[in-house]
Amino acid sequence: MNKKCLATAIVCTLMVLAAYFAWQFVFFEYETNVYTTTAEQLFTIDHLTKLVPLLIIGLLTAIGIVACIAVRDHLMRRDTLRGSFATRAPSSKGRVRSRRVSAFMVVRWVCMVGFFVLMVFGGVLLGERYSWISIPVLSCPANMSQLTEASCYYLAHLEELADLPLMGVMVFVASTLGFVLVLGRVLCGFACPMGLAQDVMHKIRQATKVEGIAMTERMYQALVPIRWVMLLLMIGLSFVGGNFCNFCPAIALTPVAAGLSVSLYASGFLMVFVLIASFFKRRFFCTICPLGYLMGLAHSVQPFRIKKDCTACTECGACYEACPMGIKQLYTEREQTDVTDISCIMCGECVRCCPEDRALSLTLFGKDTYVSKRSRVVEGYRR
C-alpha cells in the first residue's frame, strides 16, 4: 500500500469514528432544543441571540482562512523557486474585469436566495408547511419552520421511514423520486442552501482577491473514497447506533439561521471546515456530498443536459477550469454530443466561460436554454 492509499484510509477511518461519536464533540449545546418559531419571534432580540452559533462558525471560519493564507504565504516564501513571486503584490495593469452578468446567472442566484428563504422561514412566512413532501436538498429537517421537508433525514434514518404510515412513505418516495428524475442535481446548483453558502464563500474570496486552490484530476480522484464514506455513513450509520445528523453540516445552517435552539455537535466543526474549504475551492462539499451523488445517479434520464459541439471545441480547457465539480470530459470528449456527468450541478459555469459560439449549451428537453457565445467572453470584459 502506497502512502496516498494509506493517507486516504486514515482520513476515511477518522471520518467514520468522528461520525459515530459525533455526539461527544460538543460545538454548541442548549439545555432544551426548540425546533419551531413564529413570525412574531423573527424580529426579536431573543431570535437574534439564537444566531450565536452561526456567528461562532463565522468567526472560526475567518480565523481558519487567515491562518491558511498565512501558512501558504510562509511556505511560498521558503520556496526557492517561487518565493520571489510570493512577495510581490499582483499588478492591476492589464487586469480584466467582467461588466456583464448573463440572465441565466441572475436567475440562478435569485432561485438560490429565494429557495434559501423558503427552506428557512417559508412555513412561518406563508403560514403553511408541507411536511410530507420531501425535496432532496441539504436543508436540515430539524427546522420545523421551513416550507417543506428535506429528504436527507429519512434517507439517513431508513428505520424511521419504515415506521411512517403507508401514505406518508408513498408521498415521501414519490416526491423525492419525482424531484430526482425531473430536476436531479439542478437542485444542487439552484436550490440547495448548502450550495448557496459555498457560493457565497467563493464570492467573498473573489471580492478579497485571494488566490484559490487549483484542483488537479488526481486531487479529485482522492476525494472519491471520501464521497463513498459519506454515502455509507448517511445510509447506514443509524443501523449501528449512530446519528448522521450530529455529523452533517446542514444542521449548522438552516435551523440556526431560523433562530432555533438546536444543539450542534461534530456538525458545527464540520461546517467550519466546509466553509474554509469552499473559500479556497468552489463547491468543495458538493464533490463529496452523499445526497448529491444519489441525485446524480439518475443523470442519464433527466431532461436537463449539457451538450457539446465537438467541431466547434478548440480544447482550450476553459470549461474544465471553470467547472466547480472538475468534470474533465467537458473538453476531452471528441465524439459524443451529450457530456452530462453524474457530478454536474448545472451551474452553467462551463457554458459561461466557453469562448466558442455554441460549443457548449445547457438544454431542457432538447431546447437550448443557455449557450456559449464568443461575444459574451470578448465583449463582456474590459481592461
Secondary structure, 3 states (H helix, E strand, C coil): CCHHHHHHHHHHHHHHHHHHCHHHCCCECCCCCECCCCHHHCCCHHHHHCCHHHHHHHHHHHHHHHHHHHHHHHHHHHCCCCHHHHCCCCCCCCCCEECCCCHHHHHHHHHHHHHHHHHHHHHHHHCCCEEEEEECCCCCCCCCCCCEEECHHHHHCHHHHCCCCHHHHHHHHHHHHHHHHHCCCHHHHHCCHHHHHHHHHHHHHHHHCCCCCCCCHHHHHHHHHHHHHHHHHHHHHHHHCCCHHHCCHHHHCHHHHCCCECCECHHHHHHHHHHHHHHHCCCCHHHCCHHHHHHHCCCCCCCEEEEECCCCCCCCCHHHHHCCCCCCHHHHCCCCCECCCCCCCCCCHHHHHCCCCCCEEEEECCEEEEECCHHHHHCCEEC
